[in-house]
Amino acid sequence: MQHTLIIAEAGVNHNGSIELAKQLIDAAADAGVDYVKFQTFKTENLVSRSAKMADYQKRNMSVGENSQYSMLKKLELSPQQHYELVSYCNEKGINFFSTAFDLDSVDFLASLHLGLWKIPSGEITNYPYLRKIASYKEPVILSTGMSTFDEIADAISVLIKFGVSKEQITILHCNTEYPTPMNDVNLKAMHTIGEKFSVNVGYSDHTQGIEVPIAAVALGATVVEKHFTLDCTMDGPDHKASLEPQELKAMVTAIRNIEQALGNEEKKVSTSEGRNKSVARKSIVAAKDIEKGELLTEENLTVKRPGGGISPMKWEYIIGTRAIRTFEADEQIIFNEGNE
């Protein structure tokens, strides 16, 4: 049975608070996800002081500032806070994960020996960043928001050139609008990515609700990433495009159910439905009393439940033969091979 890797993206929804971060870990562990993921960055290495917020960030922030630098500085986690969160994840039995947004942060996450890398959509055209991550020769999950096929191909080429095998690469279809309008999701592109690049595929979701990631699993996603928060009404850039804990848990439950429901490509009678066959199907029965030796015709035969007798698919074979004994109306017909 397929096991979809579910990444609960806490991101920066801790709002700079280690206590909120731990509560997010609690919620992720309770939901049953595989990883809880944060974001690792040094603000001064990530963004210039003059950089403006994205429109969605301004919409989702109650404070009337427009500086990415100021916003991100408040959301930055220190190395010591990372150590504390890793320890807390171990205590709660959930895998810690994080995305690095600059080269120094890549080095820091490497020191944590997570064994898995996540490349965010904004870094897909960052050659030095891709090269550095590839040098660790570990599995990579690559998000593709705002990307073209050519940009995806270029990123894959860099990763492979510097040490990552194609089998270690998972490409996530993604739309980088928070929240993503349903008509911009274009979920079928995930399948196209898999076919075009011969890689494992998944889906990083920024829509509201849980329908799309569930649909992605039904379409073959091997990884699903979804933002979550403690409260969608909290102030911050990503809260409004995030699930609350009970929604996250419902998504995980639904995905695990879909995994079981997908089954395999063979069509066969399942154990659970097999016992219903005789109840739901029909047999050839006498439409009225029939005497021994009487010719069996369309007029004195019919089909009724239960099954288990002669299948109605034998109708043409039975018509025109003679009754081997007397049959009462509604009685299942018995037939001997060679009977005329």
Secondary structure, DSSP 8 states (H G I E B T S, - for coil): ----EEEEEEETTTTT-HHHHHHHHHHHHHHT-SEEEEEE--HHHH--TT-B--HHHHHH-SS---BHHHHHHTT---HHHHHHHHHHHHHHT-EEEEEE-SHHHHHHHHHTT-S-EEE-GGGTT-HHHHHHHHTT---EEEE-TT--HHHHHHHHHHHHHTT--GGGEEEEEE--SSS--GGG--THHHHHHHHHHT-EEEEEE-SSSSHHHHHHHHTT-SEEEEEB-S-TTSSSSSGGGSB-HHHHHHHHHHHHHHHHHH--S-----HHHHTTHHHHS-EEEESS-B-TT-B--TTTEEEES--SSS-GGGHHHHTT-B-SS-B-TT-B----TT--
